[in-house]
Every structure is written in C-alpha cells, then in structure tokens.
Amino acid sequence: PLDYLLIDIPPGTDKIGRFLDLVSEVGPAHLQPHQVLLVTIPSEAAAAVVARSATQLREAGVPCVGVVGNMAGYARPGRDDLLPLFTGPSAGEIARAAGLELWAEIPFDSVWGAKTDRGEPVGAEGDSATARVIAQLAEQVEHGPGGREEKK
C-alpha cells in the first residue's frame, strides 16, 4: 500500500477540486486522499487560496490536517533569525484564518537554492534552519495529526 503521496498542485481555486475529481474517477481506493496538508507562502493571494482549498476539501469530506508555510523568511547561513521575504500574513495567520493548525514554517535558504540550481540533492540533514524545520516536519508527517512525538 501507498503510505504517502506528495503532489505539488499549482495555486488556484479550482485546482484542489479538479484533483479530487480526477482521483475519485480514475484512481483506485487506496490512492484516495485521506488527509491533506496545504503548503502556502506568506501572501494575501495565497491566504485566499488556502481558505478556498480548505473549504473545498471539507466539502469533499477530505480532512485538511494543517498548513505548512514555505519561504517563511530568508535564512542567513549560520543564523537562526529570519528576514522577511513577503509582506503578507504569516503561515500561522493563514492557518488560523482557515481554521487549521500550523505544522511548520520553512525558511528560504540560498544555499539550498544554489544546490538545486546545480542539480545537487538537498535533504533534511545538516545544521541549517531549513534542514531542522524540514526534519521536524518529516517527523510530524510520519506520526500524523495529534500523534506527533514531543522532542525531549
């Protein structure tokens, strides 16, 4: 069986609905989405898309378990503080407005950007703020909503 299926759907009001229609018509039962985690950036337009997507998912009976903020700020190498990239609402504000839980805020990392431009792999290893957040998010996804283990 399939444990996880990650799908990058372009933003837009109809994208979630079209995806749900597609998998319900042609997909086998084990590929039907059981839970969805929405990913956003801190902007007004993205906030509206998250709200509409969460509503569409609720109407389709698919639990939307939370929100992940991508590009939550600029992570400077060797520093944990973030400089803002966008002037819109934070992922936490977007999640609250949609009635969802914030799972993570992933900082933009120029080192990761340079590696992906060169085709080099990046992962959740390392000591950057981005690596730490992604490693924690992977643990949250593994344990599911409400079942996340506390760090000791």
QUINORMO-V418312 format. One record per run of one state. SS is the DSSP state (helix for helix, strand for strand, loop for the rest). FROM is the first residue (numbers start at 1). TO is the last residue. Records with the same first field share a line. If there is no record, write none. Layout:
BEGIN
SS=FROM-TO  FROM-TO
END
This chain:
BEGIN
loop=1-12  27-28  32-34  41-43  60-62  76-81  84-90  98-101  118-128  144-152
helix=13-26  29-31  44-59  91-97  110-117  129-143
strand=35-40  63-75  82-83  102-109
END
